[in-house]
Amino acid sequence: MSAFMLIDLAVLLFVAAAVLALLFSFHRGLSGLLAGVGGAVACGMVIAVAAGLLTGRTASGESAVLYLPQLIRLTPLNAVWLLAIALPGFFISLYNVAWHRHAQVKVNGLLVNLLMAAAVCTIVASDLLTLVVMAEIMALCGAFLTGCAQSGKLWFTQGRIGTLLLAAACWLLWQRYGTLEITGLAARFVDEGPGTAIWLLWLVGFGMLAGIIPLHGWVPQAHAGADAPAAALFSGVVMKVGLFGLFVLPLLAGQAMPLWWGLGLLLLGAVTAFVGGLYALMEHNIQRLLAYHTLENIGIILLGLGAGLTGVALGQPALIALGLVGGLYHLINHSLFKTLLLLGAGSVWFTTGHRDIEKLGGIGKRMPVISLMMLVGLMAMAGLPPLNGFAGEWVIYQGFFSLSSSDLFIARLLGPLLAVGLAITGALAVMCMAKVYGVTFLGAPRTPEAANARRAPWLMTASVVGLAVCCLIGGIASPWLLPLLSAAVPLPLTTTSVVSQPMIALLLIACPLLPFIIMMLFKGHRLPSRSRGAAWACGYEHEQSMVITAHGFAMPVKEAFAPVLGLRKRLNPVALMPVWQHAAPALVRRLALVELAVLVVIVISRGA
């Protein structure tokens, strides 16, 4: 079966699973089972197509298919994004089967599978109009999954602004070039680039969907109150599709792209990464905290891809390769470890009913497997070896070193500064890792719900374990996996390294083990003679209230960066537009439903 037919069948299966989930919504368990199994099988098909494209077993090209009302465009670059959304989608679908067993959970199989179908169609679209329409359908499905009228209203309003900007950009492109076909535009951009006005409209429109700061208002709101599978879809799928749409235009422009496009993306990435990491450290709602860390990692991906685009404008092959490969690898890695963390946090909520980490504590003893997997995910998020978060960031660092050796003064200046900024962001991530794991999983329970926590259902646990294994493989096997991404970079990449790939893998494994080996050598003989006693508290009896809290952990950083943190209140998107506060949430949801229905009818009518 061809790759085009597999994509066609995968989208058809997503839609069929969505319809079946709706038809059997009166039976929560059956609806979740049909939606989850159908979504998982469809994601498996998409993963197979992406793997074939990256390994060279499947040829690139465009083709019409039987069921989809659009031409399908498959390239190695598309394959990276297909892999980045289908891998988390597979585990989210399986997890969602068990999620439906909770009495407070609403049936979501219809929206989850429609969102995945629209996301796949966005990435394989052969023209920009279809890309924008499918991204709009995906975003509307996401707005209904937020679980909160206020956050859904904010997302809907921001999304309509973004859609208007993208529609204006498409109209300007049509007026100038007479086509919106991706291949046709690529040929015309050789002589003349798209221009500043079109790029700015495109950047802001898809920047809102991708969550680039300061266009990120919907991201923490949507994550905070959403169900865990929905929040994982926002981070692992929706925002990644926003990045895909954003980078379509500059990649088509190629050498016609101005240098300031790449440099601007580098600066936006640096701001997004730092501010996202800083705000995350201040949060106590674990899903809102992870949402801000998603913003941080969106910034890191922007740093890598922005470095690659800067290399395109400067004509530097090494910078193109390092920037694009590092950014694309981190794109996939972030989808994996952030989905792991959000699903792990959902498992904790499933048994305790709390998302506030101050109300947890001691979860590690009651949910040992989830606790260990969350530690793996947090270490990956902090960029620690041998996990996958380290590999992509390391390649991006190499890209900054290459940027600093450029002949252009601004590039030589930005290279070291961006490397230092990324290092500071990494330090914030390590602090957040210690805060989340220490406050949530260690110590004594702070509430009766935490004390009575039980193990999550086996399918939830299996999904989280599978994601943790992927994170470990993505780090240890990075010497073999990174070269596969060279197919997505339009350069003949070769290596002259004298270090073997197995040796690099062994070094990655040895890095985290080395401190423990040294400890055993110097203190191993003293361990059997240890004695246990009460904790010393300056002469006072130790009480559980004396342990450090999440608020106290973040206080030094909060005081140091008070001016930056104050911007969150002054630039609140809801406060800036008071009309949102008074608009009826039910009216907004009805408008979103009408728009979604109209777009679906248009898509179906095109295929009729």
Residue pairs with C-beta under 8 A, 6 or more apart in sequence:
2 63
3 49
3 52
3 53
3 58
3 74
4 63
4 65
4 72
4 74
5 65
5 66
6 45
6 46
6 48
6 49
7 45
7 46
7 49
7 65
7 68
7 72
7 74
7 120
7 124
8 65
8 66
8 67
8 68
8 72
9 42
9 45
9 67
10 42
10 43
10 45
10 46
10 49
10 120
11 42
11 67
11 68
11 117
11 120
11 121
12 67
13 38
13 41
13 42
13 45
14 38
14 39
14 42
14 113
14 114
14 116
14 117
14 120
15 113
15 114
15 117
16 38
17 34
17 35
17 37
17 38
17 39
17 42
17 109
17 113
18 35
18 109
18 110
18 111
18 112
18 113
18 114
18 117
19 110
20 31
20 34
20 35
20 38
20 109
21 31
21 32
21 34
21 35
21 107
21 109
21 110
21 113
22 31
22 109
22 110
24 30
24 31
24 34
25 31
25 107
25 109
25 110
28 100
28 101
28 105
28 107
29 100
29 101
31 100
31 107
31 109
32 96
32 97
32 98
32 99
32 100
32 101
32 107
32 109
33 97
33 100
34 109
35 93
35 96
35 97
35 108
35 109
35 110
35 112
35 113
36 93
36 94
36 95
36 96
36 97
36 109
37 93
37 97
38 93
38 113
39 89
39 90
39 92
39 93
39 96
39 109
39 112
39 113
39 116
40 90
40 93
40 94
42 113
42 116
42 117
43 86
43 87
43 89
43 90
43 93
43 116
44 86
44 90
46 82
46 85
46 86
46 89
46 120
47 82
47 83
47 86
47 87
47 90
49 58
49 74
49 79
49 82
50 79
50 80
50 82
50 83
50 86
51 57
51 79
51 83
52 58
52 79
53 60
53 74
53 75
53 76
53 78
53 79
53 487
54 76
54 79
54 80
54 83
54 484
54 485
54 487
54 488
55 484
56 487
58 74
60 74
60 75
60 76
61 73
61 74
62 71
62 72
62 73
62 74
62 126
62 183
63 71
63 72
63 74
64 71
64 72
65 72
67 607
68 121
68 607
69 603
69 604
69 606
69 607
69 608
70 121
70 125
70 126
70 127
70 130
70 606
71 126
71 127
72 124
72 126
73 124
73 125
73 126
73 182
73 183
74 124
75 488
76 487
76 488
77 251
77 488
78 123
78 124
79 487
79 488
80 328
80 331
80 332
80 485
80 488
81 123
81 240
81 241
81 244
81 331
82 120
82 123
82 124
83 332
84 236
84 240
84 331
84 332
84 335
85 116
85 119
85 120
85 123
85 236
85 237
85 240
85 241
85 335
86 120
87 332
87 335
87 336
87 470
88 232
88 233
88 236
88 237
88 335
88 336
88 338
88 339
88 467
89 116
89 233
89 236
89 237
91 339
91 343
91 463
91 464
91 466
91 467
92 112
92 229
92 232
92 233
92 236
92 339
92 343
92 463
93 112
94 459
94 462
94 463
95 228
95 229
95 232
95 343
95 346
95 459
95 460
95 463
95 464
96 108
96 109
96 112
96 229
97 459
98 456
98 457
98 458
98 459
98 460
99 105
99 227
99 228
99 229
99 346
99 350
99 460
100 107
100 109
101 457
102 350
105 227
106 147
106 227
108 145
108 227
108 229
108 230
111 141
111 144
111 145
112 141
112 145
112 229
112 230
112 233
114 137
114 141
115 138
115 141
115 142
115 145
115 233
115 237
115 238
116 233
116 237
118 134
118 135
118 137
118 138
118 141
119 134
119 138
119 237
119 238
119 241
121 130
121 134
122 131
122 134
122 135
122 138
122 241
122 244
122 245
123 241
123 244
125 131
125 134
125 182
126 181
126 182
126 183
127 180
127 181
127 182
128 170
128 173
128 180
128 182
128 185
128 248
129 170
129 180
131 245
131 248
132 163
132 166
132 167
132 170
132 245
133 599
133 602
133 603
134 603
135 206
135 209
135 241
135 242
135 245
136 159
136 163
136 595
136 599
137 596
137 599
137 600
137 603
138 237
138 238
138 241
139 155
139 159
139 209
139 238
140 156
140 159
140 592
140 595
140 596
140 599
141 596
142 155
142 222
142 230
142 233
142 234
142 238
143 152
143 155
143 156
143 159
143 222
143 592
144 152
144 589
144 592
144 593
144 596
145 226
145 227
145 230
145 233
145 234
146 152
146 155
146 221
146 222
146 225
146 226
146 230
147 225
147 226
147 227
147 230
148 221
148 222
148 224
148 225
148 226
149 585
149 586
149 588
149 589
150 221
150 574
150 585
151 218
151 221
151 222
151 224
151 225
151 226
152 222
152 585
152 588
152 589
152 592
153 580
153 583
153 585
153 588
153 589
154 217
154 218
154 221
154 222
154 573
154 574
154 580
155 218
155 221
155 222
156 588
156 589
156 591
156 592
157 577
157 580
157 588
158 208
158 215
158 217
158 218
158 573
159 208
159 209
159 218
161 208
162 204
162 205
162 206
162 207
162 208
162 209
163 205
165 201
165 202
165 204
165 205
166 201
166 202
166 205
166 206
166 245
168 201
169 198
169 201
169 202
169 205
170 180
172 195
172 197
172 198
172 201
173 180
173 185
173 194
173 198
174 180
176 194
176 195
176 198
177 184
177 185
177 188
179 185
179 188
182 248
182 252
185 194
185 252
186 252
186 254
189 252
189 253
189 254
189 256
190 254
190 255
190 256
191 256
192 256
193 253
193 256
193 257
193 258
194 202
194 249
194 252
194 253
196 258
198 249
199 249
199 250
199 261
202 245
202 246
202 249
203 246
204 215
205 245
206 242
206 243
206 245
206 246
207 215
207 242
207 246
207 268
208 215
208 218
208 242
209 238
209 239
209 241
209 242
209 245
210 239
210 242
210 243
210 245
210 246
210 298
211 218
211 219
211 239
211 242
211 272
211 294
211 295
211 298
212 268
212 272
212 298
212 299
212 302
213 268
213 271
213 272
213 275
213 276
213 295
213 299
214 571
216 272
216 276
216 295
217 572
217 573
217 574
218 573
219 234
219 239
219 291
219 292
219 294
219 295
220 279
220 283
220 288
220 291
220 292
222 231
222 234
222 291
223 231
223 234
223 235
223 287
223 288
223 290
223 291
223 294
223 342
224 285
224 287
224 288
224 291
224 355
225 287
226 234
226 287
227 346
228 287
228 342
228 343
228 345
228 346
228 347
228 349
228 350
229 343
229 346
231 287
231 290
231 291
231 342
231 346
232 338
232 339
232 342
232 343
232 346
234 291
234 294
235 290
235 291
235 294
235 334
235 335
235 338
235 339
235 342
236 335
236 338
236 339
237 335
239 294
239 298
240 331
240 335
243 298
243 301
243 302
243 305
243 331
247 305
247 309
250 257
250 261
250 262
250 309
250 312
251 309
253 261
254 312
255 312
255 313
255 315
257 309
257 312
257 313
258 313
259 310
259 313
259 314
259 408
261 309
261 313
262 306
262 307
262 308
262 309
262 310
262 311
262 312
262 313
263 306
263 310
263 410
263 414
264 306
265 302
265 305
265 306
265 309
266 302
266 303
266 306
266 307
266 310
266 414
266 418
268 299
268 302
268 306
269 299
269 300
269 301
269 302
269 303
269 306
270 299
270 303
270 418
270 421
270 422
271 299
272 295
272 296
272 298
272 299
272 302
273 295
273 296
273 297
273 298
273 299
273 300
273 302
273 303
273 421
273 422
273 425
274 296
274 299
274 421
274 424
274 425
274 428
275 295
275 564
276 292
276 293
276 294
276 295
276 296
276 297
276 298
276 299
277 292
277 293
277 296
277 425
277 428
277 429
277 432
278 428
278 557
278 561
278 564
278 565
279 292
279 295
279 565
279 568
280 289
280 290
280 292
280 293
280 295
280 296
280 428
280 432
281 428
281 431
281 432
281 435
281 554
281 557
281 558
282 554
282 557
282 558
282 565
283 289
283 292
284 356
284 357
284 358
284 550
284 551
285 355
285 356
285 357
286 345
286 348
286 355
286 356
286 357
286 436
286 440
287 342
287 345
287 355
289 357
289 432
289 436
290 338
290 341
290 342
290 345
293 338
293 381
293 429
293 432
294 334
294 338
296 425
296 428
296 429
297 330
297 334
297 338
297 381
299 425
300 330
300 334
300 392
300 393
300 396
300 422
300 425
301 327
301 330
301 331
301 334
302 327
303 327
303 396
303 400
303 418
303 422
304 323
304 324
304 326
304 327
304 328
304 330
304 392
304 395
304 396
304 399
305 323
305 324
305 327
305 328
306 323
306 327
307 319
307 322
307 323
307 326
307 327
307 396
307 399
307 400
307 402
307 403
308 319
308 320
308 321
308 322
308 323
308 324
308 325
308 327
308 399
308 489
309 323
310 319
310 323
310 403
310 411
311 317
311 318
311 319
311 320
311 321
311 322
311 323
311 324
311 399
311 402
311 403
312 320
314 406
314 408
314 411
316 402
316 406
317 491
318 402
319 399
319 402
319 403
319 406
320 489
320 491
321 486
321 489
321 491
321 493
322 395
322 396
322 398
322 399
322 402
323 396
323 399
324 485
324 488
324 489
325 395
325 482
325 485
325 486
325 489
326 392
326 393
326 394
326 395
326 396
326 398
326 399
327 392
327 396
328 485
328 488
329 391
329 392
329 395
329 478
329 481
329 482
329 485
330 389
330 392
330 393
330 396
331 392
332 388
332 474
333 380
333 388
333 389
333 391
333 392
333 471
333 474
334 389
334 392
336 380
336 388
336 467
336 470
336 471
336 474
337 377
337 380
337 381
337 387
337 388
337 389
337 467
337 471
338 377
338 381
339 467
340 373
340 374
340 376
340 377
340 380
340 464
340 467
340 468
340 471
341 374
341 377
341 378
341 381
343 460
343 463
343 464
343 467
344 370
344 373
344 374
344 377
344 464
345 355
345 374
346 460
347 367
347 370
347 456
347 460
347 461
347 464
348 354
348 360
348 363
348 367
348 370
348 440
348 453
349 355
350 456
350 457
350 460
351 366
351 367
351 453
351 454
351 455
351 456
352 359
352 360
352 363
352 447
352 449
352 450
352 453
353 449
354 360
354 447
354 449
354 450
357 435
357 436
357 439
357 440
357 550
358 439
358 446
358 549
358 550
358 551
359 446
359 447
359 449
359 450
360 439
360 440
360 441
360 445
360 446
360 447
360 450
361 439
361 440
361 441
361 442
361 443
361 444
361 445
361 446
361 450
362 441
362 442
362 443
362 444
362 445
362 450
362 451
363 370
363 371
363 440
363 441
363 445
363 450
363 453
364 371
364 441
364 442
366 450
366 453
366 454
366 455
367 453
367 454
367 455
367 456
369 455
369 461
369 464
369 465
370 455
370 456
370 461
370 464
371 441
372 468
373 464
373 465
373 467
373 468
374 436
374 437
374 440
374 441
374 464
375 437
375 441
376 387
376 468
376 471
376 472
377 467
377 468
377 471
378 432
378 433
378 436
378 437
379 387
379 389
379 433
380 387
380 388
380 389
380 390
380 471
380 475
381 389
381 429
381 432
381 433
382 389
382 426
382 429
382 430
382 432
382 433
383 389
383 390
383 393
383 426
383 429
384 390
384 430
384 512
385 475
385 508
385 511
385 512
386 472
386 475
386 476
386 508
386 509
386 511
386 512
387 471
387 472
387 474
387 475
388 470
388 471
388 472
388 473
388 474
388 475
388 478
389 471
389 475
390 475
390 508
391 474
391 475
391 478
391 482
391 508
393 422
393 426
395 482
396 422
397 419
397 422
400 415
400 416
400 418
400 419
400 422
401 415
401 419
402 415
403 411
403 412
403 414
403 415
403 418
404 411
404 412
404 414
404 415
404 416
404 419
405 412
405 415
406 412
406 415
428 557
431 553
431 554
431 557
434 553
435 550
435 553
435 554
438 548
438 553
439 548
439 549
439 550
439 553
443 544
443 547
444 544
444 547
445 451
445 453
446 544
455 461
474 481
475 508
476 505
476 508
476 509
477 505
478 504
478 505
478 508
479 501
479 502
479 504
479 505
480 501
483 493
483 495
486 493
534 541
534 542
535 542
536 542
537 543
537 546
558 565
569 575
574 580
574 581
